Amino acid sequence: MASEKFSERIRGEQLPYSLLHVPVSDIRDGQSVGQCFLVKQKTQRSTRAGDPYLELTLSDRTGPIAARAWADATQRHASQFSEGEFVYVQGRVETYRNKLQIIVESIHRLTAQDQESGQLPGFDPALLVATSARDTDEMWTELIDLTGTIEPEELRQLTLHLLETNKDQFCEHPAAVSKHHAYLGGLLEHTLEVAVGVSDFALRNPGLGLHHGLATSGAILHDIGKIVELENPIAASYGFEGQLVGHLLLGRDMVKDAAAAFSWPDERLPRLLEHILISHHGELEYAAAMVPKTPEAIAVYHFDNLSAKLNMVRMHIEHDSEAGDFTDWERSLGRRFFKGLPEE
């Protein structure tokens, strides 16, 4: 999918929602639903009695919503759509464990004719795909400018080469399937947050012994393996190599292969960069291939974790429908969050 044809068209535009499409953020308990969604996840399960049902995550530009298709609907519609496809859904909204979900009565994929005919209510891909709120071109320019501060020159050239060679994928991919920055442009947004934080911290704290160029390069490239790990950016899933190898080692391989074309003043430098990539999850229990053993690797790990966690909190607050000052329970982080002071 070329970004010029799709994601660039929908990023940054102030598109009004069709009156026939109720944004997920505005869906309420008891409503009837008859509109289009993007299928983010689809899993076939069985009840305790052995009856099949579908567990779905549907979404639009404003976020995800859970959906269930019980036995009859599952038998009729389970084979009629897949993850990453646009679908037309009819059903009703109910609350389950303090979360809204759609009980699906019918669901089918949109054919090319459906999408182009204009006859389906509220179908516009710009309304159905979540994207970064930040402008892609501005983020990319900021990231390239930051790359220009890296020294030595060989490290700067390596970082720039990997970015420019993979620009389209880097700008379009989400940073994750579901946890954080899980929208088009999310990888670029997350990378910029981490890299700006690491670079600024290294410059402002010279006494800590951080090598600014190495730390900044590691921050910029820490998740580059995700462009291989994740398939289908609009409904990301783990591809073959993503399942078997994972983005830490995939990214390390990209760096190692590219670094072979450069003559290094210190041959340890590309190895130290690789170490940042394979250790940025911090702990072996969180899928790090190695625990961080350099100041630069420790810095990237903490800023990566900070960016991810704060994005998870922001998205949870934005999608929360709980009354009062605190959100509903956030399972991944194991707590409720204060929703923040009202804007003045």
Secondary structure, DSSP 8 states (H G I E B T S, - for coil): --TTTTHHHHTT------TT---GGG--TT-EEEEEEEEEEEEEEE-TTS-EEEEEEEEETTEEEEEEE-HHHHHHHGGG--TT-EEEEEEEEEEETTEEEEEEEEEEE--HHHHHHS-STT--HHHHS-B-SS-HHHHHHHHHHHHTT-SSHHHHHHHHHHHHHTHHHHHH--S-SSSSS-SBTHHHHHHHHHHHHHHHHHHH-GGG---HHHHHHHHHHTTTTHHHHEE-GGG-EE-HHHHHT-HHHHHHHHHHHHHTTS--SSTHHHHHHHHHHHHTT-SGGGT-SS---SHHHHHHHHHHHHHHHHHHHHHHHHH---SSSB---BTTTTB--B------
